Amino acid sequence: MKSVLVTGGAGFIGSHLVDRLLKEGWQVTVVDNFDLFYSPAIKRQNIANHLKHPNYTLVEADIRDYEGLRKRLSGEYDVIVHLAAKAGVRPSFRDPLGYYEVNVRGTQNMLELARKWGVRQFVFASSSSVYGVNPNVPWREDDPVLRPISPYAASKVAGELLGHVYSHLYDIRFIALRLFTVYGPRQRPDLAIYKFARLMLAGKPLPIYGDGTSRRDYTYIDDVVEGIWKAIDYTGSKYEVVNLGSGHAVGLLAMIRGLEEILGVTAKLEYLPPQPGDVPQTWADTRKAERLLGWQPKTILREGLRQLLDWVRTCEEV
């Protein structure tokens, strides 16, 4: 039986990945500190079924605590999937040091543990935010122009570079997956689609920062999990950076129209000043993922929105 350590495994993406790993017969150890960025009760709900599984172990710990991790974890893992991070572009402006501590030092802790334990496969959740205001779209992994404009984005660039160092020096295969606006059931409550759906159902206005012309590459959770799954099995080169996106940039107002059609509700829009750190568009070139991982996104936005909204209608806010 193969064994995997998943950091951040109680969160949105992590809990979906754990679903897949347990289904495929893996021994899964999750590290999560149930950070207060949003209600820990939501994460407890995410893992309620996992806790009943004989192949699942939860370790409540913080990735900043190197010695605590070293003492509490077995180290006997075939792969580490490092998803844990302080998330969000806008919140990172209020706490840049906190984002550094978790996202940079925490990532180095996990890489150092991989080195000590002899774990040779390391999958890292990076972000499309590393491209920043790069005007060359769709964004390609080999584009030399990285223009991060938030502490969060800079911390993810640093994580990728740390991975390159450890791959080069210590023979660790490091795959950084640049994720593009992931959405779906269990989505964090602060993220736009979930937040907008809740506001629309409550008859409240949607905050639109700027003029509404921003565009995002919305990527459905099942597609992202499939990409991580393929990265776990990747045995090619020692270091790679790979986009996981839908390959389409969708306007904010077009996304809202999709929500209106499915919910049968007309959105009320409240236009507000642009927010620092927001980029005008994100758009993934996914050809490298197809070439290296045999991965392609399969879920069109309308179907993904429908599945997310089916979940929103049935779940209770915590």
C-alpha positions as CSV (number, residue, x, y, z in Angstrom):
1,M,0.0,0.0,0.0
2,K,1.4,3.4,-1.0
3,S,1.6,6.1,1.6
4,V,1.1,9.9,1.2
5,L,1.4,12.9,3.4
6,V,-1.0,15.7,2.5
7,T,-0.6,19.0,4.2
8,G,-3.7,21.1,4.3
9,G,-5.7,18.0,3.8
10,A,-8.8,19.2,5.6
11,G,-9.3,22.2,3.3
12,F,-11.3,22.6,0.1
13,I,-8.8,21.1,-2.3
14,G,-7.1,18.8,0.2
15,S,-10.3,17.1,1.3
16,H,-11.3,16.3,-2.3
17,L,-7.8,15.0,-3.0
18,V,-8.1,12.8,0.1
19,D,-11.4,11.4,-1.2
20,R,-9.6,10.3,-4.3
21,L,-6.5,8.9,-2.5
22,L,-8.6,6.8,-0.1
23,K,-10.8,5.5,-2.9
24,E,-7.6,4.4,-4.8
25,G,-6.4,2.5,-1.7
26,W,-3.6,4.8,-0.4
27,Q,-2.6,5.1,3.2
28,V,-3.2,8.8,3.9
29,T,-1.8,11.0,6.6
30,V,-3.1,14.6,6.8
31,V,-1.5,17.5,8.5
32,D,-3.8,20.5,9.2
33,N,-3.8,23.2,11.9
34,F,-7.4,24.2,11.3
35,D,-6.4,27.8,10.8
36,L,-8.9,30.5,11.8
37,F,-8.8,32.2,8.4
38,Y,-12.3,30.7,8.0
39,S,-14.4,28.6,10.4
40,P,-12.5,25.4,11.4
41,A,-15.9,23.7,11.7
42,I,-16.1,23.8,7.9
43,K,-12.9,21.8,7.7
44,R,-14.2,19.4,10.4
45,Q,-17.2,18.8,8.1
46,N,-14.9,18.2,5.1
47,I,-13.1,15.3,6.9
48,A,-16.0,13.8,8.9
49,N,-16.1,10.7,6.6
50,H,-12.3,10.5,6.4
51,L,-12.0,10.0,10.1
52,K,-14.0,6.8,9.9
53,H,-11.6,5.3,7.3
54,P,-9.0,2.8,8.5
55,N,-6.3,4.1,6.1
56,Y,-6.7,7.7,7.3
57,T,-4.6,9.5,10.0
58,L,-5.1,13.1,11.0
59,V,-2.3,15.0,12.7
60,E,-3.3,18.4,14.0
61,A,-0.1,20.4,13.6
62,D,1.4,23.5,12.1
63,I,3.8,23.4,9.2
64,R,5.8,26.2,10.9
65,D,6.7,23.7,13.7
66,Y,9.5,21.7,12.3
67,E,10.4,19.8,15.4
68,G,6.8,19.0,16.2
69,L,6.3,17.6,12.7
70,R,9.5,15.6,12.9
71,K,8.5,14.0,16.2
72,R,4.8,13.3,15.3
73,L,5.1,12.1,11.7
74,S,6.5,8.7,10.7
75,G,8.4,9.9,7.7
76,E,7.5,6.7,5.8
77,Y,5.8,8.3,2.8
78,D,6.1,7.7,-0.9
79,V,5.1,11.2,-1.7
80,I,4.3,14.5,0.0
81,V,1.5,16.7,-1.4
82,H,2.0,20.2,0.1
83,L,-1.2,22.1,-0.1
84,A,-1.1,23.9,3.3
85,A,-0.8,27.7,3.0
86,K,-2.1,31.0,4.2
87,A,-4.4,31.7,1.2
88,G,-5.8,34.8,-0.4
89,V,-4.3,37.8,-2.2
90,R,-6.1,40.6,-0.4
91,P,-5.6,39.3,3.2
92,S,-1.8,39.0,2.5
93,F,-1.5,42.8,2.4
94,R,-2.5,42.9,6.1
95,D,-0.1,40.2,7.2
96,P,2.9,39.9,4.9
97,L,5.1,38.4,7.7
98,G,2.5,35.8,8.5
99,Y,2.3,34.8,4.8
100,Y,6.1,34.5,4.7
101,E,6.2,32.4,7.9
102,V,3.6,29.9,6.6
103,N,4.1,29.8,2.9
104,V,7.9,30.2,2.7
105,R,9.3,28.9,5.9
106,G,6.5,26.2,6.2
107,T,7.3,25.0,2.7
108,Q,11.0,24.8,3.5
109,N,10.2,22.8,6.6
110,M,8.3,20.3,4.5
111,L,11.1,20.1,1.9
112,E,13.7,19.6,4.7
113,L,11.6,16.8,6.2
114,A,11.4,15.2,2.7
115,R,15.2,15.4,2.5
116,K,15.6,13.9,6.0
117,W,13.1,11.1,5.4
118,G,14.3,10.3,1.9
119,V,10.9,11.2,0.2
120,R,11.6,11.5,-3.5
121,Q,8.3,12.9,-4.8
122,F,7.0,16.3,-3.8
123,V,3.9,18.0,-5.3
124,F,3.5,21.7,-4.4
125,A,0.4,23.8,-4.8
126,S,1.5,27.0,-6.4
127,S,-0.8,29.7,-7.8
128,S,-1.6,31.6,-10.9
129,S,-1.0,34.7,-8.9
130,V,2.7,34.3,-9.5
131,Y,2.2,35.7,-13.0
132,G,0.9,38.9,-11.6
133,V,0.4,41.6,-14.2
134,N,2.1,39.6,-17.0
135,P,0.4,40.9,-20.2
136,N,1.4,37.8,-22.3
137,V,-1.7,35.7,-22.3
138,P,-2.5,32.8,-22.1
139,W,0.2,32.4,-19.5
140,R,2.9,29.8,-20.2
141,E,5.2,28.3,-17.6
142,D,8.3,29.1,-19.6
143,D,7.4,32.8,-19.9
144,P,10.3,34.6,-18.1
145,V,8.0,37.5,-17.0
146,L,6.7,36.9,-13.4
147,R,5.3,40.1,-11.9
148,P,3.8,39.1,-8.6
149,I,2.0,42.1,-6.9
150,S,1.0,40.7,-3.5
151,P,2.8,39.1,-0.6
152,Y,0.8,35.9,-1.2
153,A,2.0,35.7,-4.9
154,A,5.6,36.4,-3.8
155,S,5.4,33.6,-1.2
156,K,4.4,31.1,-3.9
157,V,7.2,32.2,-6.2
158,A,9.6,31.6,-3.3
159,G,8.1,28.1,-2.7
160,E,8.7,27.2,-6.4
161,L,12.3,28.4,-6.1
162,L,12.9,26.5,-2.9
163,G,11.7,23.4,-4.6
164,H,14.2,24.0,-7.4
165,V,17.0,24.1,-4.8
166,Y,16.0,20.9,-3.1
167,S,15.4,19.1,-6.3
168,H,18.8,20.1,-7.6
169,L,20.7,19.4,-4.4
170,Y,18.9,16.5,-2.8
171,D,17.4,14.5,-5.6
172,I,13.8,15.3,-4.9
173,R,11.3,15.3,-7.8
174,F,9.4,18.6,-7.3
175,I,6.3,19.4,-9.3
176,A,4.8,22.8,-8.8
177,L,1.2,23.1,-9.9
178,R,0.1,26.6,-10.7
179,L,-3.6,26.5,-9.8
180,F,-6.1,28.8,-11.5
181,T,-9.2,30.0,-9.5
182,V,-10.4,26.6,-8.3
183,Y,-14.1,26.3,-7.5
184,G,-16.6,23.6,-6.6
185,P,-18.3,22.0,-3.6
186,R,-16.6,22.8,-0.3
187,Q,-15.2,26.0,-1.7
188,R,-13.9,28.4,0.9
189,P,-16.6,30.9,1.9
190,D,-14.4,33.9,1.0
191,L,-14.1,32.9,-2.6
192,A,-16.1,34.8,-5.2
193,I,-18.5,32.2,-6.7
194,Y,-19.5,30.7,-3.3
195,K,-19.8,34.2,-1.8
196,F,-21.8,35.6,-4.7
197,A,-24.2,32.7,-4.7
198,R,-24.9,33.1,-1.0
199,L,-25.4,36.9,-1.4
200,M,-27.8,36.4,-4.4
201,L,-29.9,33.8,-2.5
202,A,-30.1,36.3,0.4
203,G,-31.1,39.1,-1.9
204,K,-28.0,41.1,-1.1
205,P,-25.8,43.1,-3.5
206,L,-22.6,41.6,-4.9
207,P,-19.4,43.7,-4.3
208,I,-17.8,44.4,-7.7
209,Y,-14.3,45.8,-7.3
210,G,-13.4,47.9,-10.3
211,D,-15.5,48.2,-13.5
212,G,-16.4,44.5,-13.8
213,T,-14.2,43.8,-16.8
214,S,-11.8,41.5,-14.9
215,R,-11.5,37.9,-16.3
216,R,-10.6,34.7,-14.5
217,D,-9.7,31.2,-15.5
218,Y,-12.1,29.2,-13.4
219,T,-11.0,25.6,-12.9
220,Y,-13.3,22.9,-11.4
221,I,-12.2,21.0,-8.4
222,D,-12.5,17.5,-10.0
223,D,-10.1,18.6,-12.8
224,V,-7.6,20.0,-10.3
225,V,-7.7,16.7,-8.2
226,E,-7.1,14.8,-11.4
227,G,-4.1,17.0,-12.2
228,I,-2.6,16.5,-8.7
229,W,-3.2,12.7,-9.1
230,K,-1.3,12.7,-12.3
231,A,1.5,14.8,-10.8
232,I,1.8,12.2,-7.9
233,D,2.5,9.6,-10.6
234,Y,4.8,11.7,-12.7
235,T,8.3,10.2,-13.1
236,G,9.8,12.4,-15.8
237,S,12.2,15.2,-15.1
238,K,13.2,16.3,-11.6
239,Y,11.7,19.7,-11.5
240,E,8.6,21.0,-13.3
241,V,6.2,23.9,-13.1
242,V,2.8,23.2,-14.6
243,N,-0.4,25.2,-15.1
244,L,-3.7,23.6,-14.0
245,G,-6.4,25.8,-15.5
246,S,-9.5,25.5,-17.7
247,G,-7.7,27.3,-20.6
248,H,-10.4,29.9,-20.8
249,A,-10.7,33.4,-19.4
250,V,-14.2,34.3,-18.4
251,G,-15.4,37.8,-17.6
252,L,-16.7,38.5,-14.1
253,L,-20.1,39.7,-15.4
254,A,-20.4,36.6,-17.6
255,M,-19.8,34.4,-14.5
256,I,-22.4,36.3,-12.6
257,R,-24.9,35.8,-15.5
258,G,-24.2,32.1,-15.3
259,L,-25.1,32.2,-11.6
260,E,-28.3,34.1,-12.4
261,E,-29.4,31.6,-14.9
262,I,-28.9,28.6,-12.7
263,L,-30.2,30.2,-9.5
264,G,-33.1,32.0,-11.2
265,V,-32.2,35.2,-9.4
266,T,-31.2,38.6,-10.7
267,A,-28.0,39.8,-9.1
268,K,-27.8,43.3,-7.5
269,L,-24.4,44.8,-8.2
270,E,-22.5,47.2,-6.0
271,Y,-19.5,48.8,-7.7
272,L,-16.6,49.6,-5.5
273,P,-13.0,50.9,-6.0
274,P,-10.4,48.4,-7.3
275,Q,-8.6,46.4,-4.7
276,P,-4.8,46.4,-4.5
277,G,-3.3,43.2,-5.7
278,D,-6.1,42.3,-8.0
279,V,-4.9,41.5,-11.6
280,P,-7.1,42.2,-14.6
281,Q,-7.1,38.7,-15.9
282,T,-5.8,35.1,-15.4
283,W,-5.6,32.7,-18.3
284,A,-3.7,29.4,-18.4
285,D,-2.0,27.8,-21.3
286,T,-2.5,24.1,-20.5
287,R,-0.5,22.5,-23.2
288,K,2.4,21.6,-20.9
289,A,0.0,19.8,-18.5
290,E,-1.3,17.8,-21.5
291,R,2.2,17.0,-22.8
292,L,3.8,16.0,-19.4
293,L,0.9,14.7,-17.4
294,G,-1.6,13.6,-20.0
295,W,-4.0,16.0,-18.3
296,Q,-6.8,18.1,-19.8
297,P,-9.6,20.0,-18.1
298,K,-13.0,18.4,-18.7
299,T,-15.6,20.5,-16.8
300,I,-17.2,23.4,-18.6
301,L,-18.0,26.4,-16.4
302,R,-21.8,26.0,-16.6
303,E,-21.7,22.4,-15.5
304,G,-19.2,23.2,-12.7
305,L,-21.4,26.1,-11.5
306,R,-24.4,23.8,-11.5
307,Q,-22.7,21.3,-9.3
308,L,-21.4,23.9,-6.9
309,L,-24.8,25.5,-6.6
310,D,-26.4,22.2,-6.0
311,W,-24.1,21.9,-3.0
312,V,-24.6,25.5,-1.9
313,R,-28.4,24.9,-1.7
314,T,-28.0,21.9,0.5
315,C,-25.2,22.9,2.9
316,E,-25.6,24.8,6.0
317,E,-23.3,27.7,6.8
318,V,-21.0,27.0,9.8
